Amino acid sequence: MIKSELVQRIAAQNPHLYQRDVENIVNAILGEITAAMARGDRVELRGFGAFSVKHRPARTGRNPRTGAHVSVEQKSVPFFKTGKEMRERLNKLDGAAESAAE
């Protein structure tokens, strides 16, 4: 699902809201998550998961085509860990799909 599909679904479930308002709300939420992560904060949405930033140190890599050694600078990467409720819900769905296949 992409952001525009998410906005359309939320707008369809809430007919009293305009689609542009839903889009502004979704953009505000995602913007705040991004801003918090840029500050180095951890964002936790109970039942959904936690967004955090992991820092990768500088290292020496290898160009797969030429085999030459290249230096890779340190970088920060986003990391998402699912919440317990989401994991349980996804595993319940997997179990239902497996039993239906038998």
C-alpha positions as a Markdown table, in Angstrom:
| # | Residue | x | y | z |
|---|---|---|---|---|
| 1 | Met | 0.0 | 0.0 | 0.0 |
| 2 | Ile | 1.3 | 3.4 | -0.9 |
| 3 | Lys | 0.5 | 6.7 | 0.9 |
| 4 | Ser | -2.2 | 7.8 | -1.5 |
| 5 | Glu | -4.0 | 4.5 | -1.1 |
| 6 | Leu | -3.8 | 4.9 | 2.7 |
| 7 | Val | -5.3 | 8.3 | 2.4 |
| 8 | Gln | -8.1 | 7.0 | 0.2 |
| 9 | Arg | -9.0 | 4.2 | 2.6 |
| 10 | Ile | -9.1 | 6.5 | 5.6 |
| 11 | Ala | -11.2 | 9.0 | 3.7 |
| 12 | Ala | -13.6 | 6.2 | 2.6 |
| 13 | Gln | -13.9 | 5.0 | 6.2 |
| 14 | Asn | -14.5 | 8.5 | 7.5 |
| 15 | Pro | -17.0 | 10.2 | 5.0 |
| 16 | His | -17.3 | 13.2 | 7.3 |
| 17 | Leu | -13.7 | 14.1 | 6.5 |
| 18 | Tyr | -12.5 | 15.7 | 3.3 |
| 19 | Gln | -9.7 | 13.7 | 1.5 |
| 20 | Arg | -7.4 | 16.7 | 1.6 |
| 21 | Asp | -7.8 | 16.9 | 5.4 |
| 22 | Val | -7.0 | 13.2 | 5.7 |
| 23 | Glu | -4.0 | 13.7 | 3.5 |
| 24 | Asn | -2.8 | 16.6 | 5.7 |
| 25 | Ile | -3.3 | 14.5 | 8.8 |
| 26 | Val | -1.3 | 11.6 | 7.3 |
| 27 | Asn | 1.5 | 13.9 | 6.2 |
| 28 | Ala | 1.6 | 15.5 | 9.6 |
| 29 | Ile | 2.0 | 12.2 | 11.4 |
| 30 | Leu | 4.7 | 10.9 | 9.0 |
| 31 | Gly | 6.4 | 14.3 | 9.2 |
| 32 | Glu | 6.5 | 14.2 | 13.0 |
| 33 | Ile | 7.9 | 10.6 | 12.9 |
| 34 | Thr | 10.6 | 11.7 | 10.5 |
| 35 | Ala | 11.4 | 14.8 | 12.5 |
| 36 | Ala | 11.7 | 12.8 | 15.7 |
| 37 | Met | 14.0 | 10.2 | 14.1 |
| 38 | Ala | 16.1 | 13.1 | 12.6 |
| 39 | Arg | 16.6 | 14.3 | 16.2 |
| 40 | Gly | 17.7 | 10.8 | 17.2 |
| 41 | Asp | 14.5 | 10.1 | 19.1 |
| 42 | Arg | 12.7 | 6.7 | 19.1 |
| 43 | Val | 9.0 | 6.7 | 18.1 |
| 44 | Glu | 6.8 | 4.0 | 19.6 |
| 45 | Leu | 3.3 | 3.4 | 18.5 |
| 46 | Arg | 1.8 | 0.8 | 20.9 |
| 47 | Gly | 0.5 | -2.3 | 19.2 |
| 48 | Phe | 2.1 | -1.3 | 15.9 |
| 49 | Gly | 5.8 | -0.9 | 16.4 |
| 50 | Ala | 8.8 | 1.3 | 17.1 |
| 51 | Phe | 10.8 | 3.4 | 14.7 |
| 52 | Ser | 14.4 | 4.2 | 15.7 |
| 53 | Val | 17.7 | 5.1 | 14.1 |
| 54 | Lys | 20.7 | 2.8 | 14.0 |
| 55 | His | 24.2 | 4.2 | 13.4 |
| 56 | Arg | 26.5 | 2.2 | 11.2 |
| 57 | Pro | 30.2 | 2.9 | 11.7 |
| 58 | Ala | 32.6 | 3.7 | 8.8 |
| 59 | Arg | 34.1 | 0.6 | 7.2 |
| 60 | Thr | 36.1 | -0.7 | 4.3 |
| 61 | Gly | 33.8 | -2.3 | 1.6 |
| 62 | Arg | 34.5 | -4.0 | -1.6 |
| 63 | Asn | 33.4 | -3.1 | -5.1 |
| 64 | Pro | 31.7 | -6.4 | -6.3 |
| 65 | Arg | 32.5 | -5.7 | -10.0 |
| 66 | Thr | 36.2 | -4.8 | -9.7 |
| 67 | Gly | 37.1 | -6.3 | -6.3 |
| 68 | Ala | 38.7 | -3.0 | -5.3 |
| 69 | His | 38.5 | -1.8 | -1.7 |
| 70 | Val | 36.4 | 1.3 | -1.1 |
| 71 | Ser | 35.9 | 3.2 | 2.1 |
| 72 | Val | 32.2 | 3.5 | 3.2 |
| 73 | Glu | 31.5 | 6.5 | 5.5 |
| 74 | Gln | 29.5 | 6.1 | 8.7 |
| 75 | Lys | 25.8 | 6.5 | 8.2 |
| 76 | Ser | 22.5 | 6.5 | 10.1 |
| 77 | Val | 19.7 | 4.2 | 8.9 |
| 78 | Pro | 16.0 | 3.9 | 9.9 |
| 79 | Phe | 15.0 | 0.8 | 11.7 |
| 80 | Phe | 11.5 | -0.5 | 12.5 |
| 81 | Lys | 10.6 | -3.2 | 15.0 |
| 82 | Thr | 7.1 | -4.6 | 15.0 |
| 83 | Gly | 5.0 | -4.5 | 18.1 |
| 84 | Lys | 3.7 | -7.5 | 19.9 |
| 85 | Glu | 0.1 | -7.0 | 18.8 |
| 86 | Met | 1.1 | -6.7 | 15.2 |
| 87 | Arg | 3.3 | -9.9 | 15.3 |
| 88 | Glu | 0.5 | -11.9 | 17.0 |
| 89 | Arg | -2.1 | -10.6 | 14.4 |
| 90 | Leu | 0.2 | -11.4 | 11.5 |
| 91 | Asn | 1.0 | -14.9 | 12.8 |
| 92 | Lys | -2.7 | -15.6 | 13.4 |
| 93 | Leu | -3.4 | -14.7 | 9.8 |
| 94 | Asp | -0.6 | -17.0 | 8.6 |
| 95 | Gly | -2.0 | -19.8 | 10.7 |
| 96 | Ala | -5.4 | -19.3 | 9.2 |
| 97 | Ala | -4.0 | -19.4 | 5.7 |
| 98 | Glu | -2.0 | -22.5 | 6.4 |
| 99 | Ser | -5.0 | -24.4 | 7.8 |
| 100 | Ala | -7.2 | -23.3 | 4.8 |
| 101 | Ala | -4.6 | -24.6 | 2.4 |
| 102 | Glu | -4.7 | -28.1 | 3.9 |
